[in-house]
Amino acid sequence: REKLFGIKKFGIWDEELIKDVGANAKMNEFQAAMGLCNLRHIERELDKRKKVVEHYNQRLSGVKGIRISGEQKDVKPNYAYYPVMIEPEVFGKSRDDIYELLKVNEIYARKYFYPLTSDQICFGDRYKDDKIDIARKLSKNVLVLPLYEDLDIREAEKIVKLICTGIDMI
């Protein structure tokens, strides 16, 4: 029964545990058709996301201990994610501290790239001695902030204030 559950869920048991090797790359015909229909709205939706990214950039760019990604030259951004790197030794709080603070306030960020694929239980200790210290550090310090087209700037500001003050707002 447990094996069937693992297969059904592509090896994913919860947001941080992958017990089995699997892949989830399926899209049905309806989803593909909806994607094609939604392409006519993409520029408007990207503009909405861009405003949130600009707000995050403006408010977080000067915060010591938080590193934000800049835009790449000659690359059109898709505004799919807004990752920040929390440097706990400078910022005074860890990525997990901020993640929990946001969660308590019903704001759902993501621990992206965490845990590393190489560190999943399904691989055992196969990669434990690999020299991927930088990847492991990033995986423990990157937090992806909420970013979607209907995210109101006031909500983005609430997220920024929570991160910067560390005070529950509920």
GUFIVO-592614 format. One line per field, with one value per atom (N, C-alpha, C, O): residue number from 1; residue in one letter; atom name; z, y, x. Coordinates in steps of 0.05 Angstrom, whole numbers, plus 5000, padded with zeros to 4 digits. Layout:
<rs>
num <- NUM_...
residu <- A_...
atome <- CA_...
Z <- Z_...
Y <- Y_...
X <- X_...
</rs>
This chain:
<rs>
num <- 1_1_1_1_2_2_2_2_3_3_3_3_4_4_4_4_5_5_5_5_6_6_6_6_7_7_7_7_8_8_8_8_9_9_9_9_10_10_10_10_11_11_11_11_12_12_12_12_13_13_13_13_14_14_14_14_15_15_15_15_16_16_16_16_17_17_17_17_18_18_18_18_19_19_19_19_20_20_20_20_21_21_21_21_22_22_22_22_23_23_23_23_24_24_24_24_25_25_25_25_26_26_26_26_27_27_27_27_28_28_28_28_29_29_29_29_30_30_30_30_31_31_31_31_32_32_32_32_33_33_33_33_34_34_34_34_35_35_35_35_36_36_36_36_37_37_37_37_38_38_38_38_39_39_39_39_40_40_40_40_41_41_41_41_42_42_42_42_43_43_43_43_44_44_44_44_45_45_45_45_46_46_46_46_47_47_47_47_48_48_48_48_49_49_49_49_50_50_50_50_51_51_51_51_52_52_52_52_53_53_53_53_54_54_54_54_55_55_55_55_56_56_56_56_57_57_57_57_58_58_58_58_59_59_59_59_60_60_60_60_61_61_61_61_62_62_62_62_63_63_63_63_64_64_64_64_65_65_65_65_66_66_66_66_67_67_67_67_68_68_68_68_69_69_69_69_70_70_70_70_71_71_71_71_72_72_72_72_73_73_73_73_74_74_74_74_75_75_75_75_76_76_76_76_77_77_77_77_78_78_78_78_79_79_79_79_80_80_80_80_81_81_81_81_82_82_82_82_83_83_83_83_84_84_84_84_85_85_85_85_86_86_86_86_87_87_87_87_88_88_88_88_89_89_89_89_90_90_90_90_91_91_91_91_92_92_92_92_93_93_93_93_94_94_94_94_95_95_95_95_96_96_96_96_97_97_97_97_98_98_98_98_99_99_99_99_100_100_100_100_101_101_101_101_102_102_102_102_103_103_103_103_104_104_104_104_105_105_105_105_106_106_106_106_107_107_107_107_108_108_108_108_109_109_109_109_110_110_110_110_111_111_111_111_112_112_112_112_113_113_113_113_114_114_114_114_115_115_115_115_116_116_116_116_117_117_117_117_118_118_118_118_119_119_119_119_120_120_120_120_121_121_121_121_122_122_122_122_123_123_123_123_124_124_124_124_125_125_125_125_126_126_126_126_127_127_127_127_128_128_128_128_129_129_129_129_130_130_130_130_131_131_131_131_132_132_132_132_133_133_133_133_134_134_134_134_135_135_135_135_136_136_136_136_137_137_137_137_138_138_138_138_139_139_139_139_140_140_140_140_141_141_141_141_142_142_142_142_143_143_143_143_144_144_144_144_145_145_145_145_146_146_146_146_147_147_147_147_148_148_148_148_149_149_149_149_150_150_150_150_151_151_151_151_152_152_152_152_153_153_153_153_154_154_154_154_155_155_155_155_156_156_156_156_157_157_157_157_158_158_158_158_159_159_159_159_160_160_160_160_161_161_161_161_162_162_162_162_163_163_163_163_164_164_164_164_165_165_165_165_166_166_166_166_167_167_167_167_168_168_168_168_169_169_169_169_170_170_170_170
residu <- R_R_R_R_E_E_E_E_K_K_K_K_L_L_L_L_F_F_F_F_G_G_G_G_I_I_I_I_K_K_K_K_K_K_K_K_F_F_F_F_G_G_G_G_I_I_I_I_W_W_W_W_D_D_D_D_E_E_E_E_E_E_E_E_L_L_L_L_I_I_I_I_K_K_K_K_D_D_D_D_V_V_V_V_G_G_G_G_A_A_A_A_N_N_N_N_A_A_A_A_K_K_K_K_M_M_M_M_N_N_N_N_E_E_E_E_F_F_F_F_Q_Q_Q_Q_A_A_A_A_A_A_A_A_M_M_M_M_G_G_G_G_L_L_L_L_C_C_C_C_N_N_N_N_L_L_L_L_R_R_R_R_H_H_H_H_I_I_I_I_E_E_E_E_R_R_R_R_E_E_E_E_L_L_L_L_D_D_D_D_K_K_K_K_R_R_R_R_K_K_K_K_K_K_K_K_V_V_V_V_V_V_V_V_E_E_E_E_H_H_H_H_Y_Y_Y_Y_N_N_N_N_Q_Q_Q_Q_R_R_R_R_L_L_L_L_S_S_S_S_G_G_G_G_V_V_V_V_K_K_K_K_G_G_G_G_I_I_I_I_R_R_R_R_I_I_I_I_S_S_S_S_G_G_G_G_E_E_E_E_Q_Q_Q_Q_K_K_K_K_D_D_D_D_V_V_V_V_K_K_K_K_P_P_P_P_N_N_N_N_Y_Y_Y_Y_A_A_A_A_Y_Y_Y_Y_Y_Y_Y_Y_P_P_P_P_V_V_V_V_M_M_M_M_I_I_I_I_E_E_E_E_P_P_P_P_E_E_E_E_V_V_V_V_F_F_F_F_G_G_G_G_K_K_K_K_S_S_S_S_R_R_R_R_D_D_D_D_D_D_D_D_I_I_I_I_Y_Y_Y_Y_E_E_E_E_L_L_L_L_L_L_L_L_K_K_K_K_V_V_V_V_N_N_N_N_E_E_E_E_I_I_I_I_Y_Y_Y_Y_A_A_A_A_R_R_R_R_K_K_K_K_Y_Y_Y_Y_F_F_F_F_Y_Y_Y_Y_P_P_P_P_L_L_L_L_T_T_T_T_S_S_S_S_D_D_D_D_Q_Q_Q_Q_I_I_I_I_C_C_C_C_F_F_F_F_G_G_G_G_D_D_D_D_R_R_R_R_Y_Y_Y_Y_K_K_K_K_D_D_D_D_D_D_D_D_K_K_K_K_I_I_I_I_D_D_D_D_I_I_I_I_A_A_A_A_R_R_R_R_K_K_K_K_L_L_L_L_S_S_S_S_K_K_K_K_N_N_N_N_V_V_V_V_L_L_L_L_V_V_V_V_L_L_L_L_P_P_P_P_L_L_L_L_Y_Y_Y_Y_E_E_E_E_D_D_D_D_L_L_L_L_D_D_D_D_I_I_I_I_R_R_R_R_E_E_E_E_A_A_A_A_E_E_E_E_K_K_K_K_I_I_I_I_V_V_V_V_K_K_K_K_L_L_L_L_I_I_I_I_C_C_C_C_T_T_T_T_G_G_G_G_I_I_I_I_D_D_D_D_M_M_M_M_I_I_I_I
atome <- N_CA_C_O_N_CA_C_O_N_CA_C_O_N_CA_C_O_N_CA_C_O_N_CA_C_O_N_CA_C_O_N_CA_C_O_N_CA_C_O_N_CA_C_O_N_CA_C_O_N_CA_C_O_N_CA_C_O_N_CA_C_O_N_CA_C_O_N_CA_C_O_N_CA_C_O_N_CA_C_O_N_CA_C_O_N_CA_C_O_N_CA_C_O_N_CA_C_O_N_CA_C_O_N_CA_C_O_N_CA_C_O_N_CA_C_O_N_CA_C_O_N_CA_C_O_N_CA_C_O_N_CA_C_O_N_CA_C_O_N_CA_C_O_N_CA_C_O_N_CA_C_O_N_CA_C_O_N_CA_C_O_N_CA_C_O_N_CA_C_O_N_CA_C_O_N_CA_C_O_N_CA_C_O_N_CA_C_O_N_CA_C_O_N_CA_C_O_N_CA_C_O_N_CA_C_O_N_CA_C_O_N_CA_C_O_N_CA_C_O_N_CA_C_O_N_CA_C_O_N_CA_C_O_N_CA_C_O_N_CA_C_O_N_CA_C_O_N_CA_C_O_N_CA_C_O_N_CA_C_O_N_CA_C_O_N_CA_C_O_N_CA_C_O_N_CA_C_O_N_CA_C_O_N_CA_C_O_N_CA_C_O_N_CA_C_O_N_CA_C_O_N_CA_C_O_N_CA_C_O_N_CA_C_O_N_CA_C_O_N_CA_C_O_N_CA_C_O_N_CA_C_O_N_CA_C_O_N_CA_C_O_N_CA_C_O_N_CA_C_O_N_CA_C_O_N_CA_C_O_N_CA_C_O_N_CA_C_O_N_CA_C_O_N_CA_C_O_N_CA_C_O_N_CA_C_O_N_CA_C_O_N_CA_C_O_N_CA_C_O_N_CA_C_O_N_CA_C_O_N_CA_C_O_N_CA_C_O_N_CA_C_O_N_CA_C_O_N_CA_C_O_N_CA_C_O_N_CA_C_O_N_CA_C_O_N_CA_C_O_N_CA_C_O_N_CA_C_O_N_CA_C_O_N_CA_C_O_N_CA_C_O_N_CA_C_O_N_CA_C_O_N_CA_C_O_N_CA_C_O_N_CA_C_O_N_CA_C_O_N_CA_C_O_N_CA_C_O_N_CA_C_O_N_CA_C_O_N_CA_C_O_N_CA_C_O_N_CA_C_O_N_CA_C_O_N_CA_C_O_N_CA_C_O_N_CA_C_O_N_CA_C_O_N_CA_C_O_N_CA_C_O_N_CA_C_O_N_CA_C_O_N_CA_C_O_N_CA_C_O_N_CA_C_O_N_CA_C_O_N_CA_C_O_N_CA_C_O_N_CA_C_O_N_CA_C_O_N_CA_C_O_N_CA_C_O_N_CA_C_O_N_CA_C_O_N_CA_C_O_N_CA_C_O_N_CA_C_O_N_CA_C_O_N_CA_C_O_N_CA_C_O_N_CA_C_O_N_CA_C_O_N_CA_C_O_N_CA_C_O_N_CA_C_O_N_CA_C_O_N_CA_C_O_N_CA_C_O_N_CA_C_O_N_CA_C_O_N_CA_C_O_N_CA_C_O_N_CA_C_O_N_CA_C_O_N_CA_C_O_N_CA_C_O_N_CA_C_O_N_CA_C_O_N_CA_C_O_N_CA_C_O_N_CA_C_O_N_CA_C_O_N_CA_C_O_N_CA_C_O_N_CA_C_O
Z <- 5000_5000_5000_4985_5017_5018_4991_4982_4978_4952_4931_4915_4932_4913_4918_4899_4943_4949_4938_4927_4942_4932_4901_4891_4887_4858_4850_4832_4863_4857_4861_4845_4880_4886_4874_4882_4856_4842_4861_4856_4883_4903_4923_4942_4920_4937_4960_4956_4985_5008_5022_5032_5023_5033_5021_5004_5031_5017_5020_5007_5038_5041_5039_5043_5034_5034_5008_5001_4994_4970_4975_4977_4978_4985_4960_4962_4938_4914_4891_4889_4872_4847_4830_4825_4820_4803_4787_4791_4769_4753_4750_4749_4749_4745_4722_4726_4698_4675_4656_4632_4668_4651_4648_4667_4625_4620_4602_4582_4608_4591_4569_4569_4551_4528_4537_4526_4557_4566_4578_4572_4594_4605_4583_4585_4563_4540_4526_4519_4521_4508_4525_4514_4551_4569_4568_4568_4568_4566_4541_4541_4518_4493_4494_4484_4506_4509_4526_4521_4546_4565_4555_4566_4533_4522_4514_4514_4506_4498_4521_4517_4546_4570_4582_4602_4570_4584_4590_4612_4571_4576_4599_4615_4600_4622_4649_4669_4649_4674_4683_4706_4663_4669_4680_4698_4669_4680_4709_4725_4716_4744_4762_4784_4754_4769_4771_4792_4749_4748_4770_4783_4773_4794_4822_4838_4827_4853_4856_4877_4835_4835_4840_4856_4826_4830_4859_4870_4871_4899_4917_4934_4914_4929_4926_4946_4901_4896_4911_4924_4908_4921_4951_4964_4963_4992_5004_5027_4989_5000_4992_5003_4971_4960_4980_4977_4999_5017_5044_5062_5047_5073_5076_5060_5097_5102_5109_5126_5096_5101_5083_5085_5065_5045_5017_5011_5002_4974_4955_4957_4936_4916_4889_4884_4871_4844_4827_4827_4811_4792_4765_4760_4748_4721_4705_4708_4687_4669_4644_4634_4635_4611_4587_4585_4570_4545_4550_4533_4574_4581_4590_4608_4577_4585_4609_4606_4632_4656_4653_4641_4665_4665_4691_4693_4711_4737_4749_4760_4746_4756_4786_4801_4795_4823_4833_4817_4859_4871_4894_4917_4887_4908_4922_4909_4947_4963_4978_4986_4981_4996_5024_5026_5044_5072_5082_5083_5091_5103_5133_5143_5147_5175_5193_5213_5186_5202_5200_5218_5179_5175_5183_5197_5174_5177_5206_5216_5219_5247_5250_5272_5228_5228_5204_5184_5207_5185_5165_5171_5143_5123_5136_5132_5152_5165_5185_5188_5199_5217_5201_5210_5179_5162_5151_5150_5141_5130_5151_5144_5175_5197_5204_5209_5205_5212_5191_5198_5166_5144_5146_5143_5151_5152_5175_5171_5198_5221_5213_5223_5195_5186_5160_5146_5155_5131_5105_5086_5104_5079_5072_5089_5049_5042_5022_4998_5033_5017_5012_5022_4997_4992_4997_4991_5009_5012_4986_4983_4967_4941_4940_4954_4924_4921_4947_4952_4964_4990_4995_4988_5005_5005_4977_4959_4974_4947_4938_4954_4912_4901_4910_4917_4910_4918_4947_4954_4963_4992_4999_5022_4979_4984_4993_4986_5010_5022_5001_5005_4978_4957_4945_4933_4949_4940_4962_4957_4986_5008_5013_5013_5017_5022_4997_4999_4974_4949_4944_4934_4951_4944_4969_4966_4992_5017_5017_5030_5004_5004_4980_4977_4962_4939_4948_4968_4934_4941_4929_4908_4942_4933_4956_4961_4970_4993_4987_5002_4964_4956_4951_4959_4937_4931_4957_4960_4976_5001_5017_5029_5016_5030_5018_5032_4992_4978_4985_4990_4985_4990_5018_5023_5037_5064_5069_5091_5049_5054_5034_5037_5013_4993_5001_5008_4999_5004_4981_4972_4970_4948_4959_4971_4956_4966_4948_4924_4958_4942_4918_4921_4895_4871_4852_4841_4848_4829_4820_4832_4797_4784_4800_4797_4818_4834_4862_4880_4867_4893_4894_4879_4913_4917_4929_4945_4921_4931_4962_4975_4973_5002_5015_5036_5002_5013_5011_5029_4988_4985_5006_5016_5012_5033_5060_5077_5066_5091_5093_5114_5071_5070_5077_5093_5064_5068_5098_5110_5109_5137_5156_5175_5150_5167_5166_5187_5142_5139_5154_5168_5150_5161_5191_5204_5201_5230_5246_5270_5234_5248_5269_5286_5266_5286_5273_5251_5287_5278_5274_5290_5252_5246_5249_5244_5257_5260_5285_5291
Y <- 4976_5000_5025_5044_5025_5048_5052_5075_5031_5032_5045_5061_5037_5049_5078_5094_5086_5115_5130_5151_5119_5131_5134_5155_5114_5116_5137_5153_5136_5155_5184_5202_5189_5216_5223_5242_5207_5211_5211_5225_5197_5195_5218_5218_5237_5260_5254_5249_5256_5250_5275_5276_5296_5322_5343_5337_5368_5389_5388_5402_5370_5367_5339_5334_5320_5292_5278_5276_5268_5252_5226_5224_5204_5178_5161_5145_5166_5150_5167_5191_5156_5170_5170_5148_5193_5194_5220_5237_5223_5247_5255_5237_5280_5290_5310_5334_5301_5319_5316_5316_5313_5307_5332_5348_5335_5355_5342_5330_5345_5334_5354_5377_5345_5362_5387_5408_5384_5407_5429_5453_5420_5439_5453_5477_5438_5450_5471_5492_5464_5483_5508_5530_5505_5528_5545_5570_5533_5548_5564_5588_5553_5568_5591_5613_5586_5608_5631_5654_5624_5644_5660_5681_5651_5666_5695_5712_5699_5726_5746_5770_5736_5753_5756_5770_5743_5741_5768_5771_5786_5812_5827_5839_5828_5841_5828_5842_5802_5788_5792_5795_5792_5797_5825_5830_5845_5872_5874_5888_5859_5859_5847_5858_5825_5813_5832_5834_5845_5863_5885_5892_5895_5916_5906_5920_5881_5869_5866_5872_5856_5852_5879_5881_5900_5926_5936_5948_5930_5938_5922_5934_5896_5880_5891_5895_5896_5906_5932_5935_5950_5976_5974_5987_5957_5955_5937_5941_5917_5898_5902_5890_5918_5920_5931_5925_5947_5959_5945_5954_5923_5909_5891_5873_5897_5881_5853_5848_5834_5805_5793_5769_5809_5798_5805_5829_5785_5789_5783_5762_5800_5796_5792_5801_5778_5773_5797_5808_5805_5827_5815_5791_5833_5824_5821_5835_5801_5797_5814_5818_5824_5840_5823_5799_5834_5821_5796_5779_5794_5772_5785_5801_5777_5787_5770_5746_5782_5767_5756_5769_5733_5722_5727_5721_5737_5743_5720_5723_5696_5672_5669_5659_5676_5672_5697_5713_5701_5722_5710_5710_5699_5687_5708_5727_5705_5721_5703_5681_5712_5697_5710_5733_5695_5705_5697_5673_5716_5712_5714_5737_5692_5694_5707_5721_5704_5716_5747_5760_5758_5787_5796_5816_5782_5790_5786_5801_5766_5760_5740_5731_5731_5711_5692_5701_5667_5648_5649_5661_5636_5632_5619_5626_5598_5583_5601_5598_5619_5638_5655_5658_5665_5682_5666_5675_5642_5624_5619_5621_5613_5607_5632_5631_5655_5680_5686_5694_5683_5688_5668_5676_5643_5622_5627_5624_5635_5642_5664_5666_5682_5704_5698_5716_5671_5661_5672_5678_5674_5681_5658_5650_5647_5622_5626_5627_5628_5629_5600_5582_5597_5570_5568_5586_5546_5539_5526_5502_5542_5532_5519_5528_5499_5484_5469_5462_5464_5452_5429_5431_5407_5400_5394_5389_5394_5388_5361_5343_5358_5332_5311_5288_5318_5299_5290_5269_5305_5298_5284_5279_5278_5264_5236_5223_5226_5199_5177_5156_5182_5162_5156_5135_5174_5170_5160_5156_5156_5147_5166_5190_5154_5171_5173_5180_5167_5166_5192_5192_5215_5241_5257_5280_5244_5259_5270_5291_5258_5267_5285_5294_5289_5306_5334_5344_5347_5375_5394_5407_5396_5415_5433_5438_5443_5460_5485_5494_5497_5522_5517_5532_5495_5487_5482_5490_5468_5463_5488_5491_5507_5532_5547_5558_5549_5562_5549_5563_5523_5509_5515_5513_5521_5527_5556_5564_5573_5602_5616_5640_5602_5615_5612_5590_5634_5635_5649_5670_5637_5649_5662_5648_5688_5703_5700_5695_5704_5702_5722_5745_5712_5729_5717_5695_5731_5723_5748_5769_5746_5770_5786_5810_5773_5787_5794_5801_5792_5800_5830_5844_5840_5869_5881_5868_5905_5918_5921_5919_5925_5927_5900_5900_5878_5852_5848_5837_5856_5855_5871_5863_5894_5911_5898_5900_5885_5870_5848_5844_5835_5814_5827_5816_5849_5863_5872_5868_5883_5892_5869_5871_5846_5823_5814_5808_5813_5805_5824_5815_5850_5870_5874_5880_5871_5876_5851_5851_5829_5804_5803_5786_5821_5822_5811_5819_5792_5780_5802_5821_5800_5820_5810_5825_5785_5774_5785_5779
X <- 5016_5000_5017_5012_5038_5056_5070_5074_5078_5092_5073_5082_5047_5028_5025_5023_5024_5021_5045_5042_5069_5093_5093_5101_5083_5082_5061_5066_5038_5017_5026_5018_5042_5051_5079_5091_5088_5113_5137_5157_5134_5156_5155_5172_5137_5136_5117_5093_5127_5110_5100_5078_5116_5108_5126_5142_5124_5139_5169_5184_5179_5208_5218_5242_5201_5209_5202_5178_5222_5218_5232_5256_5215_5226_5234_5251_5220_5224_5231_5223_5247_5253_5228_5217_5220_5197_5197_5215_5178_5176_5147_5130_5142_5115_5117_5123_5111_5114_5090_5093_5067_5044_5026_5023_5014_4995_4974_4981_4949_4929_4921_4930_4904_4896_4881_4885_4864_4849_4868_4865_4888_4906_4922_4927_4930_4945_4927_4937_4902_4883_4880_4879_4877_4873_4899_4897_4922_4947_4948_4956_4940_4939_4920_4925_4896_4876_4887_4881_4901_4911_4935_4942_4947_4970_4962_4979_4937_4929_4930_4929_4930_4930_4958_4961_4978_5004_5017_5028_5017_5030_5018_5032_4991_4977_4984_4989_4984_4991_5020_5026_5038_5066_5070_5086_5055_5057_5048_5060_5028_5019_5041_5046_5053_5074_5098_5112_5104_5127_5124_5144_5100_5096_5102_5114_5095_5101_5132_5143_5145_5174_5187_5206_5178_5190_5187_5205_5164_5159_5178_5191_5179_5198_5227_5241_5235_5262_5267_5288_5249_5252_5254_5271_5238_5237_5259_5267_5268_5287_5316_5334_5320_5347_5367_5391_5359_5378_5380_5394_5365_5364_5389_5394_5405_5429_5421_5404_5434_5429_5409_5403_5397_5379_5390_5394_5395_5404_5382_5369_5378_5358_5371_5394_5358_5369_5363_5341_5382_5377_5369_5371_5359_5351_5376_5396_5376_5398_5396_5374_5418_5418_5409_5417_5394_5384_5367_5364_5355_5337_5310_5310_5289_5262_5253_5249_5249_5240_5211_5195_5206_5179_5164_5141_5178_5167_5152_5130_5163_5151_5156_5139_5180_5188_5202_5213_5202_5218_5234_5226_5258_5275_5292_5302_5295_5314_5333_5325_5357_5376_5379_5386_5373_5375_5402_5409_5418_5444_5441_5443_5436_5429_5450_5443_5475_5496_5496_5507_5484_5482_5454_5451_5434_5406_5396_5379_5408_5400_5378_5371_5366_5346_5351_5363_5343_5348_5325_5304_5329_5308_5284_5261_5289_5268_5252_5228_5266_5253_5233_5210_5242_5224_5201_5179_5208_5187_5165_5141_5173_5153_5137_5113_5151_5137_5116_5093_5123_5103_5080_5057_5087_5067_5047_5023_5057_5039_5020_4998_5029_5012_4997_4988_4995_4980_4990_4975_5017_5031_5049_5065_5046_5059_5081_5077_5105_5130_5138_5126_5160_5170_5199_5215_5207_5235_5243_5242_5252_5257_5285_5303_5288_5313_5319_5343_5299_5304_5285_5261_5295_5323_5333_5317_5359_5370_5361_5357_5358_5351_5371_5364_5397_5418_5416_5427_5402_5400_5373_5368_5357_5332_5337_5356_5319_5322_5323_5336_5311_5310_5338_5343_5357_5384_5403_5427_5392_5409_5432_5428_5455_5479_5497_5520_5485_5501_5516_5538_5504_5517_5526_5534_5526_5532_5560_5565_5579_5606_5613_5636_5594_5599_5605_5594_5622_5630_5610_5615_5587_5566_5558_5534_5578_5574_5558_5541_5565_5551_5522_5504_5516_5488_5473_5450_5486_5473_5468_5447_5487_5483_5459_5442_5459_5437_5410_5390_5410_5384_5374_5350_5392_5383_5377_5368_5383_5380_5362_5357_5353_5336_5307_5297_5293_5264_5251_5260_5230_5215_5190_5173_5189_5166_5142_5145_5118_5094_5096_5104_5088_5088_5067_5071_5046_5025_5011_5012_4997_4987_4967_4964_4952_4932_4942_4926_4968_4979_4979_4992_4964_4961_4987_5000_4994_5018_5016_5037_4992_4990_4997_5010_4990_4998_5028_5040_5039_5068_5082_5103_5071_5083_5081_5099_5059_5056_5078_5089_5083_5104_5131_5147_5137_5162_5165_5186_5144_5145_5149_5164_5136_5140_5169_5181_5180_5208_5227_5245_5222_5241_5238_5257_5213_5210_5209_5217_5201_5199_5177_5177_5158_5136_5111_5103_5098_5073_5053_5051_5037_5017_4989_4970_4986_4959_4946_4923
</rs>
